[in-house]
């Protein structure tokens, strides 16, 4: 089978289109023929070696796919090594989906939807009426977080994005206004996947008992030191978040995913879909993502 693999860390240029042996499912697993693989920002961190969890090389990235089981079921699945024509998945990590549901929409609700859900529920512990600022609000996670914050009772949702076009997209999915630092109003919750200067500006804009949730470093600028004395003066907190242990916790997947699909089915949650790339063009997908040329959910199609 054909797959995307890297055998050293670096930028997107380390990704190679290679022929590999087809995977063999272990007991409790099922073999899937991949219809589409989701692209996530975490994949770029795996490729350049900055991901929180170390993986042995060579490595095929990709944590989610839409695919077919041998008996013809169309499913959404959490996987390892999803950038491939075939992949194995645990039966417990497979969810049957309708034929008329687009692959990009389904994949948006998996890793990015679960990230947005846990950012607000598990990490920020959002309370009704609070003001939320979402950085990278036109991205896959950000655009869902804007909508979920409203669903979960936020009083106001402010969107930060890198271009006027992306700001308009964030407003279109439900943000009340564009966030520009220094904020005109203090924020109770800020969701930040960028880091660098934006992290520092956000920290200084927190209300008393505010929470800045950091879940990435898209700026690739190194992590900003946090002075405990400054947190004391602000009467605020910085919360780190990583999706992998959140998914491993009891109830970390099934309940949130059920809620996400229910909201989408009712038309109250609209996944934003971005580009679709041939599997062989995974390098270009990563380059576009890193250059912030994309919005919404990106997918690879074998």
Backbone as CSV, one residue per row, in Angstrom:
resi,resn,N_x,N_y,N_z,CA_x,CA_y,CA_z,C_x,C_y,C_z
1,UNK,0.846,-1.192,0.000,0.000,0.000,0.000,0.886,1.249,0.000
2,UNK,0.310,2.385,-0.390,1.027,3.654,-0.400,0.715,4.427,0.881
3,UNK,1.733,5.138,1.368,1.583,5.889,2.610,2.555,7.063,2.609
4,UNK,2.357,7.975,3.559,3.278,9.092,3.788,4.084,8.780,5.045
5,UNK,5.397,8.885,4.935,6.275,8.503,6.041,7.407,9.517,6.160
6,UNK,7.943,9.649,7.372,9.178,10.411,7.545,10.123,9.608,8.431
7,UNK,11.429,9.721,8.140,12.428,8.962,8.904,13.437,9.863,9.608
8,UNK,13.191,11.156,9.584,13.986,12.128,10.338,13.091,13.325,10.603
9,UNK,13.447,14.118,11.598,12.645,15.273,11.944,13.060,16.470,11.104
10,UNK,12.094,17.329,10.816,12.347,18.533,10.041,11.046,19.170,9.630
11,UNK,11.094,19.994,8.567,9.877,20.598,8.050,9.126,19.622,7.170
12,UNK,8.111,20.114,6.449,7.313,19.231,5.589,8.121,18.496,4.525
13,UNK,9.313,18.993,4.194,10.112,18.351,3.137,10.611,16.965,3.530
14,UNK,10.476,16.581,4.814,10.914,15.235,5.211,9.855,14.177,4.895
15,UNK,8.639,14.614,4.554,7.572,13.659,4.255,7.817,12.994,2.915
16,UNK,7.684,11.671,2.878,7.938,10.895,1.667,6.742,10.022,1.338
17,UNK,6.442,9.888,0.056,5.385,9.012,-0.444,6.027,7.660,-0.722
18,UNK,5.672,6.640,0.054,6.399,5.373,0.010,5.435,4.190,-0.107
19,UNK,5.978,3.059,-0.532,5.228,1.803,-0.573,5.562,1.012,0.684
20,UNK,4.537,0.608,1.426,4.709,-0.156,2.649,3.835,-1.405,2.604
21,UNK,4.176,-2.380,3.413,3.327,-3.566,3.530,1.995,-3.178,4.167
22,UNK,0.931,-3.804,3.729,-0.373,-3.529,4.310,-0.388,-3.939,5.780
23,UNK,-1.029,-3.167,6.648,-1.069,-3.526,8.072,-1.953,-4.752,8.306
24,UNK,-1.625,-5.497,9.339,-2.390,-6.697,9.700,-3.073,-6.433,11.043
25,UNK,-4.401,-6.506,11.090,-5.085,-6.213,12.355,-4.814,-7.267,13.419
26,UNK,-4.625,-6.813,14.635,-4.487,-7.697,15.790,-5.884,-8.036,16.316
27,UNK,-5.978,-8.963,17.244,-7.287,-9.256,17.843,-7.917,-7.992,18.420
28,UNK,-9.185,-7.791,18.134,-9.881,-6.589,18.599,-9.733,-5.408,17.683
29,UNK,-9.043,-5.587,16.567,-8.854,-4.522,15.590,-9.557,-4.873,14.287
30,UNK,-9.730,-3.841,13.447,-10.337,-4.023,12.137,-9.488,-3.291,11.102
31,UNK,-9.374,-3.862,9.911,-8.644,-3.232,8.818,-9.582,-2.273,8.095
32,UNK,-9.120,-1.052,7.849,-9.922,-0.052,7.159,-9.252,0.350,5.848
33,UNK,-10.040,0.459,4.812,-9.590,1.085,3.572,-9.933,2.557,3.670
34,UNK,-8.928,3.418,3.581,-9.081,4.831,3.916,-9.754,5.600,2.782
35,UNK,-10.808,6.305,3.122,-11.456,7.258,2.209,-10.803,8.630,2.333
36,UNK,-10.524,9.046,3.558,-9.894,10.341,3.815,-9.218,10.301,5.173
37,UNK,-8.074,10.960,5.268,-7.349,11.093,6.535,-7.348,12.559,6.938
38,UNK,-7.601,12.819,8.209,-7.596,14.191,8.695,-6.187,14.703,8.920
39,UNK,-5.993,15.988,8.652,-4.723,16.672,8.916,-4.932,17.578,10.119
40,UNK,-4.066,17.448,11.119,-4.150,18.266,12.325,-2.824,18.973,12.565
41,UNK,-2.876,20.094,13.293,-1.649,20.835,13.564,-0.662,19.981,14.354
42,UNK,-1.184,19.069,15.177,-0.301,18.179,15.926,0.579,17.352,14.996
43,UNK,0.078,17.052,13.792,0.878,16.275,12.839,2.151,17.024,12.470
44,UNK,2.066,18.345,12.346,3.257,19.122,11.989,4.278,19.107,13.118
45,UNK,3.791,19.047,14.365,4.717,18.952,15.497,5.386,17.578,15.539
46,UNK,4.648,16.528,15.179,5.276,15.208,15.095,6.389,15.206,14.059
47,UNK,6.122,15.843,12.924,7.083,15.824,11.819,8.349,16.595,12.168
48,UNK,8.238,17.708,12.890,9.449,18.479,13.196,10.073,18.103,14.540
49,UNK,9.495,17.108,15.235,10.088,16.625,16.477,9.710,17.411,17.704
50,UNK,8.747,18.348,17.595,8.384,19.175,18.747,7.123,18.686,19.450
51,UNK,6.611,17.516,19.050,5.408,16.981,19.670,5.719,16.526,21.099
52,UNK,4.705,16.603,21.979,4.918,16.264,23.384,5.286,14.800,23.583
53,UNK,4.749,13.925,22.732,5.070,12.504,22.846,6.034,12.084,21.754
54,UNK,7.108,11.394,22.104,8.102,10.971,21.125,7.658,9.682,20.448
55,UNK,7.806,9.623,19.125,7.462,8.430,18.359,8.709,7.894,17.665
56,UNK,8.814,6.568,17.592,9.965,5.942,16.950,9.922,6.176,15.439
57,UNK,11.078,6.398,14.864,11.194,6.597,13.420,11.599,5.286,12.751
58,UNK,11.217,5.066,11.477,10.350,5.912,10.645,8.914,5.884,11.134
59,UNK,8.160,6.922,10.738,6.819,7.087,11.295,5.849,7.568,10.235
60,UNK,4.650,7.003,10.240,3.553,7.445,9.392,2.604,8.254,10.269
61,UNK,2.443,9.564,10.027,1.555,10.360,10.876,0.088,10.119,10.537
62,UNK,-0.787,10.784,11.286,-2.219,10.692,11.033,-2.963,9.995,12.141
63,UNK,-3.907,10.698,12.775,-4.590,10.166,13.962,-6.069,9.901,13.759
64,UNK,-6.582,10.111,12.540,-8.024,9.945,12.321,-8.289,9.699,10.845
65,UNK,-9.257,8.837,10.568,-9.624,8.557,9.193,-11.122,8.310,9.092
66,UNK,-11.640,8.516,7.890,-12.918,7.938,7.475,-12.570,6.807,6.520
67,UNK,-13.162,5.639,6.731,-12.810,4.498,5.900,-13.901,3.456,5.853
68,UNK,-13.586,2.348,5.174,-14.528,1.228,5.022,-13.962,-0.005,5.699
69,UNK,-14.830,-0.705,6.403,-14.473,-1.998,6.968,-14.594,-3.058,5.875
70,UNK,-14.010,-4.231,6.072,-14.141,-5.294,5.066,-15.584,-5.664,4.750
71,UNK,-16.504,-5.466,5.710,-17.907,-5.793,5.444,-18.699,-4.602,4.914
72,UNK,-17.989,-3.511,4.543,-18.637,-2.404,3.856,-19.141,-1.275,4.704
73,UNK,-18.953,-1.336,6.016,-19.410,-0.230,6.857,-18.533,0.998,6.648
74,UNK,-19.166,2.165,6.583,-18.425,3.429,6.487,-18.277,3.966,7.905
75,UNK,-17.024,4.209,8.323,-16.774,4.529,9.726,-15.812,5.701,9.863
76,UNK,-15.906,6.341,11.008,-14.952,7.338,11.480,-14.141,6.685,12.583
77,UNK,-12.810,6.824,12.548,-11.998,6.082,13.511,-10.799,6.875,13.970
78,UNK,-10.488,6.729,15.262,-9.199,7.187,15.788,-8.167,6.104,15.494
79,UNK,-7.026,6.509,14.969,-6.020,5.543,14.538,-4.627,6.086,14.839
80,UNK,-3.647,5.255,14.584,-2.262,5.696,14.414,-1.887,5.420,12.960
81,UNK,-1.025,6.247,12.388,-0.502,6.011,11.035,-1.591,6.138,9.968
82,UNK,-2.411,7.197,10.082,-3.554,7.355,9.192,-3.257,7.861,7.800
83,UNK,-2.051,8.407,7.562,-1.723,8.907,6.219,-1.359,7.726,5.324
84,UNK,-2.333,6.916,4.976,-2.060,5.693,4.232,-3.335,5.232,3.532
85,UNK,-3.162,4.296,2.610,-4.318,3.737,1.910,-5.105,2.767,2.779
86,UNK,-4.420,2.109,3.705,-5.063,1.191,4.638,-4.490,1.413,6.033
87,UNK,-5.319,1.137,7.049,-4.888,1.342,8.423,-5.711,0.414,9.311
88,UNK,-5.164,0.052,10.457,-5.930,-0.721,11.430,-6.449,0.203,12.523
89,UNK,-7.580,-0.175,13.091,-8.171,0.600,14.185,-8.756,-0.358,15.204
90,UNK,-8.723,0.020,16.459,-9.407,-0.752,17.481,-10.912,-0.673,17.240
91,UNK,-11.568,-1.803,17.387,-13.025,-1.821,17.208,-13.702,-0.795,18.121
92,UNK,-13.132,-0.589,19.301,-13.710,0.352,20.253,-13.530,1.801,19.831
93,UNK,-12.653,2.057,18.852,-12.377,3.424,18.403,-13.027,3.721,17.059
94,UNK,-14.022,2.911,16.670,-14.681,3.032,15.372,-16.134,3.443,15.581
95,UNK,-16.567,4.435,14.807,-17.941,4.916,14.882,-18.549,4.892,13.489
96,UNK,-19.642,4.158,13.315,-20.293,4.100,12.011,-20.945,5.452,11.708
97,UNK,-20.797,5.922,10.446,-21.327,7.223,10.059,-22.175,7.086,8.801
98,UNK,-23.098,8.020,8.570,-23.980,7.941,7.401,-23.216,8.118,6.090
99,UNK,-23.775,7.555,5.029,-23.176,7.675,3.708,-23.175,9.120,3.213
100,UNK,-24.175,9.904,3.623,-24.291,11.267,3.099,-23.527,12.303,3.916
101,UNK,-22.825,11.878,4.953,-22.018,12.810,5.755,-20.649,12.955,5.109
102,UNK,-20.266,14.177,4.772,-18.968,14.412,4.149,-17.820,13.986,5.041
103,UNK,-16.771,13.450,4.421,-15.624,12.985,5.200,-14.992,14.121,5.991
104,UNK,-14.862,15.302,5.380,-14.239,16.428,6.078,-15.062,16.858,7.282
105,UNK,-16.384,16.877,7.130,-17.242,17.250,8.266,-17.095,16.244,9.404
106,UNK,-17.114,14.962,9.068,-16.978,13.935,10.101,-15.628,14.036,10.799
107,UNK,-14.563,14.199,10.026,-13.221,14.271,10.601,-13.045,15.527,11.452
108,UNK,-13.699,16.610,11.074,-13.609,17.829,11.884,-14.142,17.604,13.287
109,UNK,-15.142,16.738,13.414,-15.730,16.489,14.725,-14.908,15.531,15.570
110,UNK,-13.930,14.863,14.956,-13.124,13.910,15.713,-12.048,14.647,16.514
111,UNK,-10.844,14.741,16.045,-9.766,15.299,16.864,-9.954,16.791,17.147
112,UNK,-10.361,17.544,16.134,-10.516,18.982,16.362,-11.760,19.278,17.193
113,UNK,-12.838,18.539,16.938,-14.030,18.725,17.753,-13.803,18.330,19.201
114,UNK,-13.138,17.190,19.397,-12.840,16.755,20.761,-11.890,17.721,21.457
115,UNK,-10.940,18.273,20.707,-10.042,19.271,21.297,-10.830,20.483,21.767
116,UNK,-11.680,21.026,20.905,-12.464,22.208,21.270,-13.360,21.922,22.473
117,UNK,-13.988,20.742,22.486,-14.863,20.370,23.602,-14.083,20.338,24.909
118,UNK,-12.949,19.640,24.908,-12.171,19.506,26.141,-11.513,20.822,26.554
119,UNK,-11.126,21.650,25.600,-10.577,22.955,25.963,-11.569,23.743,26.818
120,UNK,-12.824,23.730,26.403,-13.827,24.526,27.100,-14.362,23.835,28.347
121,UNK,-14.616,22.545,28.246,-15.223,21.822,29.362,-14.195,21.371,30.401
122,UNK,-13.132,20.700,29.942,-12.192,20.060,30.867,-11.097,21.008,31.338
123,UNK,-10.559,21.817,30.420,-9.428,22.683,30.769,-9.891,24.035,31.317
124,UNK,-10.681,24.767,30.554,-11.122,26.100,30.988,-12.253,26.030,32.008
125,UNK,-13.024,24.941,31.986,-14.187,24.802,32.876,-15.069,26.048,32.783
126,UNK,-15.463,26.312,31.546,-16.249,27.493,31.222,-17.522,27.562,32.042
127,UNK,-17.787,28.772,32.560,-19.016,29.027,33.304,-19.936,29.945,32.501
128,UNK,-21.214,29.793,32.737,-22.198,30.568,31.983,-21.970,32.067,32.162
129,UNK,-22.064,32.793,31.050,-21.942,34.242,31.069,-20.533,34.772,30.922
130,UNK,-19.526,33.885,30.895,-18.146,34.348,30.812,-17.782,34.794,29.394
131,UNK,-16.781,35.662,29.329,-16.248,36.145,28.055,-15.099,35.251,27.623
132,UNK,-15.164,34.749,26.388,-14.167,33.823,25.853,-13.492,34.460,24.646
133,UNK,-12.165,34.358,24.595,-11.393,34.770,23.418,-10.787,33.523,22.803
134,UNK,-10.994,33.350,21.502,-10.471,32.198,20.780,-9.431,32.680,19.780
135,UNK,-8.184,32.265,19.963,-7.134,32.554,18.992,-7.237,31.574,17.822
136,UNK,-6.738,31.979,16.661,-6.812,31.136,15.451,-8.243,30.672,15.225
137,UNK,-9.162,31.622,15.280,-10.586,31.295,15.324,-11.156,30.824,13.996
138,UNK,-10.390,30.902,12.915,-10.867,30.389,11.626,-10.333,28.993,11.341
139,UNK,-9.506,28.466,12.213,-8.950,27.133,12.018,-9.945,26.054,12.395
140,UNK,-9.520,24.799,12.248,-10.402,23.681,12.549,-10.866,23.673,13.985
141,UNK,-9.917,23.781,14.944,-10.277,23.810,16.358,-10.963,25.127,16.709
142,UNK,-10.385,26.224,16.274,-10.894,27.536,16.648,-12.316,27.782,16.199
143,UNK,-12.641,27.423,14.962,-13.993,27.672,14.461,-15.030,26.852,15.216
144,UNK,-14.656,25.653,15.647,-15.559,24.847,16.475,-15.633,25.393,17.893
145,UNK,-14.505,25.863,18.430,-14.499,26.416,19.785,-15.374,27.663,19.881
146,UNK,-15.363,28.498,18.840,-16.236,29.672,18.825,-17.691,29.242,18.977
147,UNK,-18.099,28.242,18.201,-19.493,27.784,18.238,-19.831,27.076,19.543
148,UNK,-18.911,26.240,20.022,-19.182,25.504,21.256,-19.227,26.432,22.471
149,UNK,-18.384,27.466,22.477,-18.425,28.414,23.591,-19.817,29.022,23.706
150,UNK,-20.397,29.353,22.566,-21.765,29.885,22.581,-22.748,28.824,23.086
151,UNK,-22.614,27.597,22.604,-23.502,26.512,23.038,-23.375,26.238,24.525
152,UNK,-22.165,26.402,25.061,-21.915,26.083,26.471,-22.215,27.250,27.407
153,UNK,-22.769,28.353,26.867,-23.254,29.416,27.729,-22.384,30.641,27.873
154,UNK,-21.349,30.796,27.049,-20.515,31.999,27.132,-21.368,33.246,26.912
155,UNK,-21.034,34.312,27.644,-21.751,35.567,27.452,-21.344,36.266,26.182
156,UNK,-20.014,36.309,25.928,-19.486,36.894,24.692,-18.336,36.022,24.196
157,UNK,-18.240,35.923,22.880,-17.164,35.159,22.255,-16.435,36.082,21.284
158,UNK,-15.148,36.284,21.533,-14.323,37.155,20.694,-13.338,36.300,19.912
159,UNK,-13.098,36.688,18.668,-12.275,35.884,17.765,-11.013,36.638,17.362
160,UNK,-9.873,35.946,17.454,-8.610,36.465,16.939,-8.218,35.626,15.736
161,UNK,-7.839,36.274,14.648,-7.409,35.575,13.438,-6.367,36.416,12.727
162,UNK,-5.661,35.790,11.769,-4.481,36.432,11.182,-4.774,37.299,9.969
163,UNK,-5.968,37.217,9.390,-6.301,38.023,8.209,-7.748,38.505,8.316
164,UNK,-8.094,39.566,7.588,-9.497,40.022,7.591,-10.458,38.947,7.098
165,UNK,-10.039,38.141,6.120,-10.897,37.079,5.606,-11.199,36.054,6.695
166,UNK,-10.190,35.704,7.474,-10.396,34.735,8.551,-11.221,35.335,9.677
167,UNK,-11.067,36.619,9.930,-11.916,37.274,10.928,-13.384,37.216,10.503
168,UNK,-13.651,37.443,9.202,-15.031,37.372,8.718,-15.599,35.968,8.863
169,UNK,-14.765,34.951,8.619,-15.233,33.570,8.782,-15.618,33.312,10.238
170,UNK,-14.773,33.770,11.172,-15.062,33.560,12.591,-16.350,34.271,13.008
171,UNK,-16.577,35.461,12.481,-17.824,36.170,12.776,-19.011,35.430,12.174
172,UNK,-18.807,34.847,11.009,-19.876,34.124,10.336,-20.311,32.887,11.118
173,UNK,-19.382,32.235,11.813,-19.766,31.039,12.576,-20.238,31.369,13.986
174,UNK,-20.248,32.659,14.349,-20.886,32.990,15.613,-20.138,33.871,16.587
175,UNK,-18.904,34.293,16.268,-18.200,35.197,17.180,-18.929,36.536,17.250
176,UNK,-18.917,37.152,18.433,-19.580,38.444,18.601,-18.768,39.587,18.022
177,UNK,-17.445,39.476,18.096,-16.582,40.557,17.631,-15.177,40.019,17.446
178,UNK,-14.347,40.822,16.799,-12.941,40.490,16.617,-12.169,40.957,17.846
179,UNK,-11.256,40.129,18.325,-10.431,40.471,19.484,-9.160,41.159,19.006
180,UNK,-8.911,42.352,19.509,-7.679,43.076,19.213,-7.047,43.475,20.541
181,UNK,-5.761,43.145,20.708,-5.080,43.455,21.965,-4.495,44.853,21.926
182,UNK,-4.560,45.620,23.050,-5.197,45.234,24.324,-6.716,45.200,24.197
183,UNK,-7.333,44.226,24.855,-8.774,44.057,24.765,-9.505,45.230,25.418
184,UNK,-10.654,45.569,24.847,-11.485,46.611,25.440,-12.164,46.115,26.713
185,UNK,-12.278,44.795,26.828,-12.877,44.194,28.012,-12.005,43.026,28.471
186,UNK,-11.991,42.727,29.728,-11.190,41.616,30.233,-11.831,40.284,29.857
187,UNK,-10.981,39.291,29.646,-11.459,37.969,29.241,-11.421,37.005,30.415
188,UNK,-12.454,36.200,30.539,-12.467,35.145,31.556,-11.702,33.916,31.087
189,UNK,-11.792,33.626,29.799,-11.131,32.462,29.216,-10.494,32.863,27.893
190,UNK,-9.237,32.466,27.696,-8.572,32.627,26.407,-8.032,31.265,25.990
191,UNK,-8.332,30.860,24.766,-7.816,29.610,24.199,-6.719,29.953,23.213
192,UNK,-5.488,29.502,23.503,-4.331,29.908,22.699,-3.546,28.718,22.194
193,UNK,-3.424,28.626,20.870,-2.580,27.600,20.257,-1.405,28.216,19.533
194,UNK,-1.173,29.502,19.734,-0.151,30.230,18.965,1.125,30.416,19.763
195,UNK,0.996,30.895,20.997,2.177,31.145,21.820,2.831,32.463,21.481
196,UNK,4.089,32.614,21.893,4.852,33.810,21.574,4.233,35.073,22.138
197,UNK,4.298,36.149,21.349,3.794,37.450,21.795,2.294,37.415,22.074
198,UNK,1.572,36.618,21.296,0.124,36.561,21.475,-0.232,35.986,22.847
199,UNK,0.516,34.982,23.277,0.317,34.409,24.611,0.503,35.487,25.672
200,UNK,1.560,36.266,25.565,1.862,37.287,26.564,0.785,38.359,26.599
201,UNK,0.311,38.773,25.422,-0.751,39.779,25.370,-2.030,39.241,25.995
202,UNK,-2.326,37.978,25.716,-3.539,37.373,26.261,-3.469,37.273,27.778
203,UNK,-2.318,36.899,28.291,-2.165,36.755,29.742,-2.450,38.074,30.447
204,UNK,-1.979,39.168,29.865,-2.215,40.471,30.471,-3.628,40.981,30.332
205,UNK,-4.448,40.270,29.574,-5.829,40.704,29.330,-6.853,39.887,30.097
206,UNK,-6.388,39.029,31.007,-7.314,38.180,31.751,-8.008,38.943,32.877
207,UNK,-9.261,38.634,33.071,-9.999,39.141,34.221,-9.556,38.407,35.482
208,UNK,-9.949,38.909,36.640,-9.663,38.220,37.883,-10.268,36.822,37.832
209,UNK,-9.473,35.824,38.205,-9.826,34.406,38.129,-9.966,33.905,36.688
210,UNK,-9.373,34.652,35.740,-9.388,34.226,34.352,-8.445,33.059,34.120
211,UNK,-8.693,32.319,33.012,-7.876,31.153,32.660,-7.388,31.274,31.222
212,UNK,-6.091,31.227,31.052,-5.483,31.177,29.720,-5.100,29.726,29.453
213,UNK,-5.756,29.099,28.492,-5.496,27.701,28.173,-4.557,27.653,26.972
214,UNK,-3.381,27.087,27.169,-2.398,26.974,26.094,-2.369,25.530,25.609
215,UNK,-2.544,25.368,24.276,-2.587,24.008,23.735,-1.784,23.856,22.456
216,UNK,-0.829,24.759,22.249,0.017,24.647,21.069,1.012,25.789,20.999
217,UNK,1.869,25.723,19.987,2.907,26.734,19.804,3.106,26.964,18.310
218,UNK,2.026,27.401,17.650,2.070,27.590,16.202,3.126,28.601,15.800
219,UNK,3.423,29.555,16.681,4.435,30.560,16.361,5.836,29.972,16.305
220,UNK,6.005,28.755,16.866,7.310,28.090,16.906,8.397,29.025,17.484
221,UNK,7.998,29.806,18.494,8.911,30.800,19.050,9.484,30.387,20.385
222,UNK,9.218,29.162,20.813,9.619,28.763,22.149,8.547,29.185,23.134
223,UNK,8.468,28.484,24.239,7.404,28.765,25.191,7.794,29.923,26.106
224,UNK,6.819,30.793,26.358,7.047,31.986,27.165,7.117,31.614,28.643
225,UNK,8.194,32.018,29.350,8.232,31.754,30.799,7.087,32.480,31.500
226,UNK,6.503,31.818,32.477,5.403,32.416,33.232,5.872,32.676,34.649
227,UNK,5.795,33.925,35.076,6.222,34.340,36.409,5.081,34.108,37.395
228,UNK,5.260,33.224,38.386,4.179,32.999,39.360,3.737,34.274,40.058
229,UNK,4.662,35.187,40.272,4.278,36.440,40.927,3.326,37.246,40.045
230,UNK,3.566,37.189,38.725,2.660,37.887,37.807,1.270,37.261,37.850
231,UNK,1.213,35.940,37.913,-0.084,35.282,38.016,-0.798,35.704,39.293
232,UNK,-0.032,35.842,40.360,-0.625,36.282,41.616,-1.193,37.682,41.509
233,UNK,-0.440,38.570,40.868,-0.930,39.950,40.711,-2.185,39.986,39.839
234,UNK,-2.210,39.138,38.806,-3.375,39.090,37.914,-4.542,38.334,38.536
235,UNK,-4.255,37.536,39.550,-5.259,36.647,40.138,-5.839,35.740,39.051
236,UNK,-4.937,35.175,38.252,-5.331,34.396,37.078,-4.485,33.141,36.998
237,UNK,-4.814,32.281,36.020,-4.084,31.029,35.888,-3.806,30.715,34.429
238,UNK,-2.727,29.932,34.229,-2.398,29.381,32.918,-2.606,27.881,32.999
239,UNK,-3.386,27.335,32.066,-3.727,25.920,32.052,-3.144,25.294,30.799
240,UNK,-2.322,24.273,30.974,-1.803,23.543,29.824,-2.764,22.440,29.427
241,UNK,-2.851,22.185,28.107,-3.758,21.142,27.641,-3.113,20.335,26.533
242,UNK,-3.231,18.999,26.649,-2.802,18.052,25.619,-3.932,17.055,25.433
243,UNK,-4.352,16.863,24.185,-5.528,16.045,23.915,-5.327,14.579,24.271
244,UNK,-4.145,14.025,24.021,-3.956,12.577,24.154,-4.368,12.048,25.521
245,UNK,-3.889,12.607,26.650,-4.347,12.079,27.946,-5.813,12.368,28.217
246,UNK,-6.352,13.429,27.642,-7.782,13.710,27.820,-8.626,12.615,27.186
247,UNK,-8.181,12.108,26.029,-8.922,11.044,25.367,-8.785,9.717,26.102
248,UNK,-7.672,9.540,26.820,-7.452,8.293,27.553,-8.237,8.231,28.860
249,UNK,-8.735,9.373,29.318,-9.487,9.409,30.572,-10.860,8.773,30.378
250,UNK,-11.421,8.167,31.410,-12.764,7.585,31.292,-13.777,8.620,30.804
251,UNK,-14.525,8.268,29.768,-15.522,9.182,29.220,-14.960,10.295,28.376
252,UNK,-13.680,10.224,28.049,-13.051,11.314,27.315,-13.419,11.398,25.854
253,UNK,-13.981,10.331,25.307,-14.295,10.306,23.874,-15.785,10.138,23.610
254,UNK,-16.381,9.086,24.127,-17.732,8.707,23.704,-18.763,9.779,24.020
255,UNK,-18.769,10.286,25.249,-19.741,11.309,25.622,-19.581,12.591,24.835
256,UNK,-18.361,13.173,24.818,-18.161,14.383,24.030,-18.477,14.203,22.548
257,UNK,-18.057,13.066,21.963,-18.297,12.851,20.542,-19.796,12.727,20.261
258,UNK,-20.515,12.065,21.152,-21.963,11.958,20.995,-22.604,13.336,21.011
259,UNK,-22.153,14.208,21.916,-22.700,15.561,21.987,-22.367,16.349,20.729
260,UNK,-21.142,16.224,20.233,-20.736,16.944,19.028,-21.577,16.537,17.826
261,UNK,-21.777,15.234,17.647,-22.572,14.770,16.515,-24.033,15.183,16.663
262,UNK,-24.540,15.194,17.894,-25.921,15.627,18.104,-26.083,17.101,17.740
263,UNK,-25.156,17.939,18.168,-25.222,19.362,17.845,-25.116,19.600,16.344
264,UNK,-24.222,18.843,15.688,-24.079,18.988,14.237,-25.349,18.514,13.530
265,UNK,-25.932,17.421,14.004,-27.149,16.901,13.392,-28.315,17.856,13.507
266,UNK,-28.333,18.649,14.586,-29.393,19.636,14.793,-29.102,20.954,14.096
267,UNK,-27.934,21.047,13.426,-27.572,22.281,12.739,-27.047,23.362,13.651
268,UNK,-26.762,23.030,14.903,-26.264,24.018,15.862,-24.742,24.090,15.890
269,UNK,-24.075,23.153,15.236,-22.619,23.142,15.146,-22.254,22.878,13.696
270,UNK,-21.525,23.803,13.095,-21.209,23.712,11.673,-19.691,23.585,11.493
271,UNK,-19.209,22.374,11.238,-17.774,22.236,10.973,-17.378,23.003,9.707
272,UNK,-16.286,23.704,9.796,-15.763,24.442,8.644,-14.767,23.553,7.918
273,UNK,-15.014,23.271,6.667,-14.121,22.410,5.899,-13.183,23.260,5.060
274,UNK,-11.925,22.815,4.972,-10.914,23.525,4.199,-10.529,22.745,2.962
275,UNK,-9.234,22.630,2.724,-8.760,22.000,1.507,-8.735,20.488,1.576
276,UNK,-8.887,19.879,0.383,-8.714,18.437,0.216,-7.513,18.219,-0.693
277,UNK,-6.550,17.420,-0.221,-5.296,17.190,-0.941,-5.155,15.704,-1.241
278,UNK,-4.601,15.349,-2.409,-4.243,13.946,-2.612,-3.224,13.516,-1.564
279,UNK,-3.270,12.257,-1.181,-2.333,11.752,-0.176,-0.892,12.081,-0.536
280,UNK,-0.560,11.993,-1.812,0.807,12.275,-2.252,1.222,13.716,-1.988
281,UNK,0.243,14.617,-1.769,0.541,16.033,-1.544,0.487,16.405,-0.066
282,UNK,0.742,15.447,0.813,0.733,15.732,2.251,1.719,16.843,2.601
283,UNK,2.862,16.858,1.915,3.849,17.907,2.192,3.242,19.290,1.948
284,UNK,2.525,19.446,0.836,1.912,20.742,0.527,0.841,21.096,1.547
285,UNK,0.082,20.109,1.998,-0.927,20.373,3.022,-0.276,20.917,4.291
286,UNK,0.833,20.326,4.702,1.540,20.808,5.887,2.117,22.198,5.655
287,UNK,2.664,22.438,4.486,3.214,23.766,4.185,2.130,24.832,4.243
288,UNK,0.961,24.537,3.670,-0.130,25.504,3.677,-0.636,25.742,5.098
289,UNK,-0.711,24.681,5.896,-1.166,24.815,7.276,-0.200,25.671,8.088
290,UNK,1.089,25.407,7.953,2.090,26.156,8.705,2.160,27.619,8.278
291,UNK,1.893,27.882,6.995,1.930,29.254,6.484,0.619,29.995,6.741
292,UNK,-0.323,29.340,7.409,-1.606,29.934,7.748,-2.383,30.350,6.502
293,UNK,-2.269,29.529,5.462,-3.034,29.777,4.242,-4.366,29.037,4.237
294,UNK,-4.685,28.336,5.314,-5.859,27.473,5.324,-6.875,27.904,6.360
295,UNK,-8.093,27.416,6.191,-9.143,27.555,7.191,-9.826,26.204,7.348
296,UNK,-10.400,25.973,8.510,-11.195,24.775,8.715,-10.402,23.478,8.624
297,UNK,-11.117,22.414,8.312,-10.564,21.072,8.329,-9.900,20.711,7.010
298,UNK,-8.644,20.251,7.082,-7.916,19.753,5.910,-7.945,18.245,5.908
299,UNK,-8.054,17.656,4.693,-8.036,16.201,4.584,-7.121,15.774,3.463
300,UNK,-6.652,14.514,3.565,-5.872,13.855,2.520,-6.710,12.703,1.982
301,UNK,-6.719,12.546,0.662,-7.492,11.459,0.046,-6.575,10.552,-0.755
302,UNK,-6.521,9.260,-0.419,-5.697,8.322,-1.192,-6.178,8.224,-2.645
